Amino acid sequence: MLKLLLKNDKGGQWLLGGGLLITVLIPSLNLLLPESHFLHVDTFTISLLGKYLSYALLALAVDLVWGYLGILSLGHGAFFALGGYAMGMYLMRQIGERGVYGHPVLPDFMVFLNWQELPWFWYGFDQFWYACLMVVLVPGVLAWVFGYLAFRSRVSGVYLSIMTQALTFALMLAFFRNEMGFGGNNGLTDFKDIVGFSLQHDNTKIALFVCTSLALVVSYLICKMVLVSRLGNVAIAIRDTESRTRFMGYDVDSIKLWIFVLSAVIAGVAGALYVPQVGIINPGEFAPLNSIEIVVWVALGGRATLFGAIVGALLINYAKSWFTVEFPEVWLFALGGLFVLSTMYLPKGIAGFVSDRRWFVKRKSAHVSEQSSNKAVEGVSS
């Protein structure tokens, strides 16, 4: 089954092989080598890599709807943030009396705001299984409601992109309000542990990195399963000629809705893995600029390739970390320059450029071989 999924996907084969390799190699370099060894990987680097991988998972979700369904979503940051808030609420409930105010039930920000009891929507978040359910359910239900209304109304193109951006902007404004019960502009932070393990312990950070890497691999395979199926073929047909696909009798709205919801769920899982590794979630994650930046990752890496979106997310976020340390005031200009250059000189992204080069080299080699064979035949005949 796995061989069939990745049969014509060289990039995916390399990516999944590399993903499984670093899942084993990076923790081994941390646990087995002393800190003085030049190959030792410290836990800060592992947490940073885990954050990059959660961003790669988010880019994968965006590429699924943009690259293969033709929906340019500028609101996937909202699904990412909702998944992060669901996990953050669980982590806040685990603090208990260890908080600044020592309240056994209410988080510190609620005590500070003189809340007398826990809001109803916080019930159940003291259980890890419930939090995981909400990580999937909340982004999925929001995507279903939004997608149902938008797709049934035949909203598409730039109008749909604007609506997705308006959605995430509205959620950002709502979550900034203290009375919403999500920590206001400070968000949720000061997490202590997850499923009984301290988030400050090195082994916990390594486990979170491994979980993120495996989640990326599994999500990639799920996306490939969808795309190689009949559903994936119809999705590509919708992207290319929606009116003709609809005329042929396919339920276009339901197909778009199903894939949109799947993409939102993957984004929510990415947010849930992101939060315990960075230690905070606040309304800034809903900012429309974040969703636009995700689109840049996918465009630079290579739209409609899946693995290209992952590569783009990893490269740009590594560049962002370097620029914000060395030249913090230049980063936004560098990001804009990358987008302009990729649009002008790499319209298919890095993955598309590499694929075209491989095709050109293969064709040139075949042409040279054909010429050699013709010369050999001519020599024999003469």
C-alpha positions in Angstrom: 0.0 0.0 0.0 2.8 2.4 1.0 4.7 1.6 -2.1 1.7 2.2 -4.3 1.1 5.6 -2.6 4.6 6.8 -3.2 5.2 5.1 -6.6 5.7 8.3 -8.6 6.5 10.6 -5.7 10.2 10.8 -5.5 10.1 13.9 -3.4 7.7 12.2 -1.0 9.9 9.2 -0.8 12.9 11.3 0.1 10.9 13.4 2.5 9.4 10.5 4.4 12.7 8.7 4.5 14.4 11.8 5.9 11.5 12.4 8.3 11.8 8.9 9.8 15.6 9.2 9.9 15.6 12.4 11.9 12.9 11.0 14.2 15.4 8.4 15.3 18.7 10.3 14.7 18.0 13.7 16.4 16.9 12.2 19.8 19.8 9.7 19.6 22.3 12.5 19.2 20.8 14.2 22.2 20.6 11.2 24.5 23.6 9.1 23.5 26.3 11.8 23.0 27.7 14.0 25.8 27.1 17.8 25.6 30.8 18.3 24.9 30.6 16.3 21.7 30.3 18.4 18.5 27.5 16.2 17.1 25.4 16.6 20.3 22.0 18.2 19.7 20.8 20.2 22.6 17.1 20.3 23.7 16.6 23.9 22.6 17.4 22.9 19.1 15.1 19.9 19.3 12.2 22.2 20.5 13.0 24.6 17.6 13.0 21.7 15.1 9.7 20.6 16.6 8.2 24.0 16.0 9.4 24.0 12.4 7.8 20.6 11.9 4.5 21.8 13.3 4.7 24.7 10.8 5.4 22.1 8.0 2.3 20.2 9.0 0.3 23.5 8.7 1.8 24.2 5.3 0.8 20.6 4.2 -2.8 21.5 5.2 -2.8 24.7 3.2 -1.3 23.0 0.1 -4.0 20.3 0.2 -6.8 22.9 -0.4 -4.8 25.4 -2.4 -2.7 23.2 -4.6 -5.2 20.4 -5.3 -8.6 22.1 -4.8 -7.8 25.6 -6.0 -9.0 27.3 -2.8 -6.6 30.0 -1.6 -7.3 30.0 2.1 -6.1 33.0 4.0 -7.6 31.8 7.2 -5.9 28.6 8.0 -4.1 30.4 10.8 -7.4 30.4 12.6 -7.7 26.5 12.5 -4.1 26.3 13.7 -4.8 28.7 16.6 -8.0 26.9 17.6 -6.1 23.6 17.9 -3.4 25.4 19.9 -6.0 26.9 22.3 -7.7 23.6 22.8 -4.3 22.1 23.9 -3.5 25.2 25.8 -6.7 24.9 27.8 -5.8 21.4 28.8 -2.3 22.5 29.8 -3.7 25.4 31.9 -6.0 22.9 33.8 -3.0 20.8 34.7 -1.4 23.7 36.6 -3.8 23.6 39.5 -2.5 25.0 42.8 1.0 25.5 41.3 -0.2 28.7 39.7 0.7 32.2 41.0 -2.6 32.5 42.9 -2.8 28.9 44.0 -6.4 28.3 43.0 -7.1 24.6 42.5 -9.5 25.0 39.6 -9.4 28.5 38.0 -6.4 29.5 35.9 -4.4 32.6 37.1 -5.9 35.0 34.6 -9.4 34.1 35.8 -8.5 34.7 39.4 -6.9 38.1 38.4 -10.1 39.1 36.6 -12.2 38.1 39.7 -14.0 35.2 37.9 -15.9 33.1 40.5 -16.3 29.9 38.7 -14.9 28.0 35.7 -16.8 28.8 32.4 -18.8 25.9 31.0 -16.6 25.6 27.9 -13.6 24.9 30.1 -15.3 21.7 31.5 -13.6 18.5 30.4 -10.2 20.1 29.6 -8.7 18.5 32.7 -8.7 15.3 30.6 -6.2 14.7 27.9 -8.5 12.6 25.7 -11.1 15.4 25.8 -8.6 18.0 24.8 -7.4 15.8 21.8 -11.0 15.4 20.8 -11.5 19.2 20.8 -8.3 19.7 18.9 -9.9 17.8 16.0 -13.5 18.8 16.6 -13.4 22.5 17.0 -11.4 23.4 13.8 -13.4 20.7 11.9 -16.8 21.9 12.9 -15.9 25.6 12.2 -14.5 24.6 8.8 -17.7 22.5 8.1 -20.0 25.4 9.0 -18.0 28.0 7.1 -17.4 25.7 4.1 -21.0 24.6 3.9 -22.3 28.2 3.8 -19.6 29.4 1.4 -19.6 26.5 -1.0 -23.4 26.2 -1.2 -23.5 29.9 -2.0 -21.0 29.3 -4.8 -18.5 31.7 -3.3 -15.1 31.2 -4.9 -11.9 32.9 -6.1 -10.7 36.0 -4.4 -14.1 36.5 -2.6 -13.6 33.2 -0.8 -10.0 34.2 0.1 -11.3 37.5 1.6 -13.9 35.7 3.6 -11.4 33.3 5.1 -9.2 36.2 6.0 -12.2 38.0 7.6 -13.0 34.9 9.6 -9.5 34.7 11.2 -9.5 38.5 11.8 -12.9 38.3 13.6 -11.6 35.4 15.8 -8.5 37.4 16.6 -10.6 40.4 17.8 -12.9 38.0 19.8 -10.0 36.2 21.6 -8.4 39.5 22.5 -11.4 40.3 24.8 -10.9 39.3 28.4 -14.6 38.4 28.9 -14.3 35.6 26.3 -12.4 33.5 28.9 -9.3 32.7 26.9 -6.7 34.9 28.6 -7.2 38.1 26.6 -4.2 39.6 24.9 -1.8 37.6 27.1 -3.3 34.3 26.0 -2.4 31.0 27.8 1.1 30.4 29.2 3.1 29.2 32.2 2.4 25.5 31.4 3.8 22.9 33.8 3.3 19.4 32.4 1.5 17.3 29.9 -0.1 13.8 30.8 2.0 13.9 34.0 5.4 14.7 32.4 7.1 18.0 33.0 7.4 20.2 29.9 10.7 21.4 31.2 12.2 17.9 31.2 14.5 17.0 28.3 12.8 13.7 27.6 9.4 15.4 27.3 10.7 17.8 24.7 12.2 14.9 22.8 8.9 13.0 23.0 7.0 16.1 21.6 9.5 16.4 18.8 9.0 12.7 17.9 5.2 13.0 18.0 5.3 16.0 15.7 7.6 14.3 13.2 5.4 11.2 13.2 2.3 13.3 12.9 3.8 15.0 9.8 4.6 11.6 8.2 1.1 10.2 9.0 -0.6 13.3 7.7 1.4 13.3 4.5 0.3 9.7 3.9 -3.3 10.5 4.6 -3.2 13.4 2.1 -1.6 11.1 -0.5 -4.3 8.5 0.1 -6.9 11.1 -0.6 -5.1 12.5 -3.7 -4.5 9.1 -5.4 -8.1 8.1 -4.9 -11.0 8.9 -7.1 -11.9 11.8 -4.7 -8.4 13.3 -5.3 -8.9 13.1 -9.1 -12.2 14.8 -8.9 -10.7 17.5 -6.6 -8.0 18.3 -9.3 -10.8 18.4 -11.9 -12.6 20.9 -9.7 -9.5 23.0 -9.4 -9.0 23.0 -13.2 -12.6 23.3 -14.5 -15.1 23.4 -11.7 -18.1 24.2 -14.0 -17.4 21.3 -16.3 -17.0 18.9 -13.3 -20.3 20.1 -11.9 -21.9 19.7 -15.3 -20.7 16.0 -15.4 -22.8 15.3 -12.3 -20.3 15.3 -9.5 -21.3 16.8 -6.1 -18.7 19.5 -6.2 -19.8 21.3 -3.0 -19.6 18.2 -0.9 -16.1 17.3 -2.2 -14.8 20.7 -1.6 -16.3 20.7 1.9 -14.9 17.3 2.8 -11.3 18.2 1.8 -11.6 21.6 3.4 -12.6 20.1 6.7 -9.7 17.5 6.5 -7.3 20.4 5.9 -8.6 22.3 8.9 -8.3 19.2 11.1 -4.6 18.8 10.1 -4.0 22.5 10.8 -5.6 22.1 14.3 -3.4 19.1 15.1 -0.4 21.2 14.0 -1.4 23.9 16.5 -1.9 21.4 19.3 1.7 20.1 18.7 3.0 23.6 18.5 1.8 25.0 21.8 3.5 22.7 24.3 6.8 23.1 22.5 6.8 26.9 22.4 5.0 27.3 25.8 2.4 29.9 24.8 -0.7 30.6 22.7 -2.2 34.0 22.3 -4.6 35.8 19.9 -1.6 36.9 17.8 -1.7 33.5 16.2 -5.0 34.5 14.5 -3.4 37.5 12.8 -4.2 37.5 9.1 -0.5 38.2 8.4 0.3 34.7 9.7 -2.1 33.1 7.3 -0.6 35.0 4.4 2.9 33.9 5.5 1.8 30.3 5.3 0.8 30.9 1.7 4.3 32.2 1.0 5.8 29.0 2.4 3.7 26.9 0.1 4.3 29.1 -3.0 8.1 29.1 -2.4 8.3 25.4 -1.7 6.0 24.3 -4.6 2.2 24.3 -4.8 0.4 21.0 -5.5 3.4 18.9 -4.5 2.8 18.4 -0.7 6.5 17.8 -0.1 7.3 21.1 -1.6 5.1 22.9 0.9 6.9 21.1 3.7 10.3 22.1 2.3 9.2 25.7 1.9 7.9 25.9 5.5 11.2 24.5 6.9 13.4 26.7 4.8 11.5 30.0 5.4 11.2 29.4 9.1 14.8 28.6 9.5 15.6 31.8 7.5 13.2 33.7 9.8 15.0 32.5 12.9 18.4 33.5 11.4 17.2 36.9 10.2 15.3 37.8 13.4 18.5 37.3 15.3 21.1 38.8 12.9 19.0 41.4 11.1 15.6 41.7 12.9 14.5 44.8 11.1 15.1 43.2 7.7 13.0 40.1 8.0 9.8 41.3 6.5 11.6 42.8 3.5 13.4 39.6 3.0 10.2 37.6 3.2 8.6 39.9 0.6 11.6 39.6 -1.6 11.5 35.8 -1.4 7.9 35.9 -2.5 8.5 38.2 -5.4 11.6 36.3 -6.6 9.8 33.0 -6.4 6.9 34.3 -8.3 9.1 35.7 -11.1 11.8 33.0 -11.3 10.3 30.0 -9.6 6.6 30.0 -10.5 6.4 26.3 -9.6 8.4 26.7 -6.5 11.5 24.9 -5.5 10.0 21.5 -6.0 8.7 22.4 -9.4 12.1 23.8 -10.4 13.9 20.7 -9.3 11.4 18.5 -11.0 11.8 20.4 -14.3 15.5 20.2 -14.1 15.4 16.4 -13.6 13.0 16.1 -16.5 15.4 18.3 -18.7 18.4 16.2 -17.7 16.6 12.9 -18.3 15.4 14.1 -21.7 18.8 15.3 -22.7 20.4 12.0 -21.6 17.9 10.1 -23.6 18.5 12.3 -26.7 22.3 11.7 -26.4 21.8 8.0 -26.0 19.5 8.0 -29.1 22.1 9.9 -31.1 24.8 7.4 -30.0 22.7 4.4 -31.0 22.0 5.9 -34.4 25.7 6.5 -35.0 26.4 2.9 -34.0 23.8 1.6 -36.4 25.1 3.8 -39.2 28.6 2.5 -38.5 27.5 -1.1 -38.7 25.5 -0.6 -41.9 28.4 1.1 -43.6 
